Amino acid sequence: MFSEFECIENADLKEFSTIKIGGRAKWIVFPKNHLELKKILQICEKNALKLKILGNGSNILFSDAGFDGALVNLKYFNKISILEKSQNESLVQVGAGINLFALNIRLGMLGLSGLEFSYGIPASLGGFIYMNGGCFGHEVCEIVSSVLAMDYDGNLKVIEKDDCGFDYRTSNLEKYIILGAKMRLKHKKSEFILKNMLSFLEKKKNSQPCDMPSLGSVFKIVRSNPPIYPAKIIDNLGLKGVKIGMAEVSAKHAGFIVNLGGAKACDVLALIELLEEKLKSVGVVVEREIVLF
Ligand SMILES: Cc1cc2nc3c(=O)[nH]c(=O)nc-3n(C[C@H](O)[C@H](O)[C@H](O)COP(=O)(O)OP(=O)(O)OC[C@H]3O[C@@H](n4cnc5c(N)ncnc54)[C@H](O)[C@@H]3O)c2cc1C
């Protein structure tokens, strides 16, 4: 069905999620440009085939049963170009498929500052914008000026930042495929940026199980006044290290569930449900940050 495009048939989803869990996907398709993407959308529509966008898989728990449709990955949408340059800052266009490790290194080398806080997060830029990802008091929407997107009918659209509905770990971009973004970045010395990146990475490594397969924080912070941190409550409840199958509440960070090797999606889900129940029993209702495919 997708022979004219780069694609993998019957793909092992474990290879496409940072928690290394999942069955098989009928197809993963890698369009090279927006015209190919449009054709892929048309093929899915014509054949009533399910379609979802796959970024770096750092927030997706794939089902053990797999995905009976086409996942579209934008790894070829990876260009970086400087559109405008003033004395203090530049407006940069970046493709959605580039991963944040590579993007941070490239921006650091170009002397462009603003995204360093994200160094160490294994996401694609598109997924990060879709979730309005962030950490250490920063969110990606701070530097996004507009988003280039395609709707599911194949129409291209530029969405200004104010119309993206950015809020804590959310946006209103679910009707779109994010192809890229314009970002405003400050001019700084490369050495300063690289130092900044490394200090953020160090902080992450010290507090999170970065060396274990996971999906990052399972739950969102509860935005009450004061905010409630689910990881802290889970820790206080003595649930660090609790296991179902080979899925474990990380002993290093109670907000993470890690795969000890061979965990199933059903183990992770059962563990999530257990945590939700325990949190509810002390009056804390949480929202999941991870998504289920
Ligand atoms: C070790 C670790 C640390 C983490 N730390 C953080 C952190 O500090 N802060 C944070 O915010 N998150 C963190 N995360 C979670 C995760 O990296 C983010 O949620 C990230 O935004 C997901 O990006 P992705 O490219 O992997 O998206 P995926 O997981 O592939 O997809 C997530 C969702 O975004 C959609 N999506 C992806 N790309 C696009 C696109 N181009 N257009 C439209 N929709 C798209 C998908 O369809 C899906 O619904 C962490 C995860 C791990 C594993």
The ligand as an ORCA input file, in Angstrom:
! r2SCAN-3c Opt
* xyz 0 1
  C      13.589      9.871     30.062
  C      12.464     10.809     29.705
  C      12.462     12.094     30.213
  C      11.427     12.958     29.909
  N      11.450     14.225     30.424
  C      10.492     15.106     30.088
  C      10.538     16.450     30.575
  O      11.434     16.841     31.313
  N       9.536     17.292     30.189
  C       8.535     16.897     29.346
  O       7.672     17.723     29.012
  N       8.461     15.628     28.884
  C       9.411     14.728     29.228
  N       9.354     13.451     28.759
  C       8.168     13.014     27.980
  C       8.286     13.179     26.454
  O       9.623     13.302     26.043
  C       7.476     14.378     25.985
  O       6.103     14.208     26.237
  C       7.633     14.686     24.477
  O       6.942     15.876     24.214
  C       7.156     13.586     23.546
  O       7.720     13.819     22.270
  P       7.869     12.659     21.176
  O       8.433     13.236     19.951
  O       8.585     11.512     21.756
  O       6.346     12.317     20.931
  P       5.638     10.883     20.894
  O       5.825     10.222     22.211
  O       6.047     10.157     19.694
  O       4.116     11.345     20.749
  C       3.441     11.976     21.795
  C       2.153     12.593     21.240
  O       2.500     13.651     20.360
  C       1.920     13.416     19.070
  N       2.892     13.913     18.087
  C       4.202     13.603     17.982
  N       4.752     14.273     16.959
  C       3.785     15.002     16.408
  C       3.717     15.898     15.290
  N       4.795     16.168     14.539
  N       2.517     16.465     14.987
  C       1.411     16.208     15.740
  N       1.409     15.370     16.790
  C       2.575     14.780     17.119
  C       1.730     11.918     18.980
  O       0.739     11.585     18.029
  C       1.316     11.599     20.413
  O      -0.047     11.879     20.617
  C      10.365     12.546     29.062
  C      10.392     11.239     28.536
  C      11.429     10.383     28.849
  C      11.429      9.009     28.266
*
